[in-house]
Structure formats: C-alpha cells, structure tokens
Amino acid sequence: MRQFVSAVAPNSKGLLEISGKDFHYLRKVLRLAAGDMISLSLPGGAAQDATVCKVDDGAKKITIQVCGTDVADENRSQDKNPAALRTRLALLQFIPKPQKMELIVRQATECGVANIIPAIGEYTQAGCEKALQKSDRFEKIIREARQQSGSQVETKIFQPQKLQAALDLIDQIEPDALKLFLYERTDGTQAFNDALFGNEQDRPRSCVYAVGSEGGISPAECELLLARGFKAVHFNTNILRCETASLYAAAAIQSALDN
C-alpha cells in the first residue's frame, strides 16, 4: 500500500483535509476514491492506516480519516515505528555533480537513511555545492522517495559544509555511532564484518558511513576521518561510481546489522 507523507497531523477528530499539489498526487497519480485505504506517515515518523472519506473534485480537496485513536498526539512513541527497531543510518556524502547527488539522496531515502550530511571535499567540483542550497528541491525528492518506498524514516538533509564542520555535526547528531568510510585502496582497511562488529557481537544502534565524490576521498581526508574515529572499509567488488557506492554500502550495512 502506497503511503502519503503529511507535514501536519490530523485534527482532534482524526481528519486531514488535503488540497493543492497533494490533491493532484492522491487523486490523479494514486487515483484514490472515497472508501480507499492509504498508509499515512505523520510527523514524528509514525504510520497510520487511513481511509479516504470524501473527494471533492470541484474544490480539489480530499478528506482522509485516520483509522485509530490518539490521533491528536504528534509525538507518538517511537516503538510504534518499525524503523526504530533497525540500525539508524547516516550518510556523510562528499558532494558530487548535482544530478548524481539527487540520485544519491533519492536512493538513501528509499533505504531509510535518517541523516544525509553533504561534505565539500578536496575532489568536489567547484560550484556543485551551490545546487544543494536549493533545499526545496531536495525536500521534494525526499518526500517523493518516502511516498514511493513507504519509508517510515524521516530523512533529513543538511546544508553543505567543509569536512571538519561536517564531522563536528556528526558528533552532535550521532554521538555514539559506528563510523565507516569507503576507500578505493586496500591499505589500512579492515574487513567489513570486523569493522562492523570488532570483538563484540552487539549490534550498533547507529552507523555513519562516508562515501567519496567522483574522485574519491583524498589521502588527507582519509587521515582526518581516521583521526575522528572512522574505520576504512574496502569492498572487494568492481569499481563503483559514487552514486552506486552509496547505495551498495547502505544495503550491505543493513543486511549485516538488521538481518
């Protein structure tokens, strides 16, 4: 069942009135009619089943009724969200060309990555970070990806910043995370499972993984990442584009930690 991501919570009666572009999406794209069911993602990451109770094509409005109780509570318990049981992921992405960054953000959102931190690296092409300052564009990409994939994770993308500042931000928002970065060379790297678990078998609650731009990660940046607690990992695969590497890493981490 496709989901609709709502920026607002239903009223005290459990009703949500939708108009504008969202009306077009529900009516013309999903082709919803009165009586149809839809999964509703609410602020805070909680999901609720909902019923379309009224469609007004003239006024271009759809009214949705949430099928549950406590609908006025916007701060729902995270234990009602299945995503809370999985390892929390954050992506430190060295900024590539804008089109590739859009694809990375879309795929990371579909995979359930919670935070995306764009970093201006040594190999970031001049001017590419300016495209990320158009936050409305990336918020739209994130919302569409969540609605398409059904992700219950409220993915957030931060403003681009230099690597040192990005690492400081990570320490604030993911203070206890396991930290990895993908490295195209093999020297100084760890086996993937060793990097994930070390000598312990406990699943980390959160994981930050860093992926380079088209030129990879520079030696100086690798040294800084290592000094800030990151572990270097080399996947024994073919040479991956940065947009492929980001998706590959998210899938590998989730498969190892959550399955």
Secondary structure, DSSP 8 states (H G I E B T S, - for coil): --EEE-SS---TTSEEEEEHHHHHIIIIIS---TT-EEEEE-TTS-EEEEEEEEEETTTTEEEEEESSS-TT-SS--GGGSGGGGS-EEEEEEE---HHHHHHHHHHHHHTT--EEEEEE-TTS-TTHHHHTT-HHHHHHHHHHHHHHHT--S--EE---EEHHHHHHHHHHHSTT-EEEEE-SS-TT-B-HHHHHHTT-----SEEEEEE-BTTB--HHHHHHHHHTT-EEE---SS---HHHHHHHHHHHHHHHHH-
